Amino acid sequence: MTEERFETEKYLFWFYELKRAVGIGIVPIERNRKITDEDVNEIKEVFGSMGKWEVVVETGKSLLKDLGIIKKSENDAKREFGFEKYDIKYNIKEEEIKVEIRLKPDESLRRTRRDSNRAIPFIEEILEQIKNIPKWQKLEKTLSELKDLSRLIK
């Protein structure tokens, strides 16, 4: 896989493969701006949200399958997501944040024991979760607004 880039409203992310890890470089979209403590906190929050969107989607699919709305398939691979499965290291510099993500040893062992023919490459797994974080954030915001609205109606 060649280097992949992804942009949010505030940051540019680029992903690259390391030996048994994924490297991610992050810089503010606003060029020539130094990394602040606020940036560091936001980036750590982003990585803390890894996998949350995927859990919502997988839960929805499971519900639809249980209700018979969509068909169950033998090819459905049970995939697990979330930052808890990874060791995430941050290297904060003046103008960028570098992140390194590896599988935790117990997760790596668990994955080597199961059928790896269905596994997607590790860098794609991480990239997918990071790209879905804005969806999670929008869902979280929507649910918060609905909660506030329900209080007003009562």
Steps between C-alpha positions, in 0.01 A plus 500: 500500500631842415485782748136594563379845602186604684379846593262625768390859560809569710765239418674317220583136576732284293540129557801282425607148581768424752629158593201341681347844561321790338654845506285809482620855456265782596533871430253785536326598175586858591860500376794639694319456830665330794340208680318609817389308809145529362613325179660221701182450704282500186722248324503270804120527509488404130703186563288425809196492270644236270254224431193663652332562163576144390342361817180697428492372141571139599232517770251632246586223253467237771158634597382499137624142459327388821176659378535324165517826307837410353635150454769350718800375313766244582754744357420761764831551671476606862720806518577681817593863523615755752805672634521243781652250254797720421809650659496863391811713543509875443807700402411868525718744314467872445332478159362146486384204704624155409299202615601135493237230536576132564284212605528424869686170554189309612300628200781409261510148645122467480504603135775257406288216642193570288438481126710778353358454148218740588719759667548834330849651500580675827557842341157481333341400832644810668425729205136384490451573869663843482296599194181403682570716806329809351188285451517397865545861611196608297292219648615594850409865438161406355418277797602777740278749319209255504550449872496877557191533281317228693564691824341811348191308391435353846 
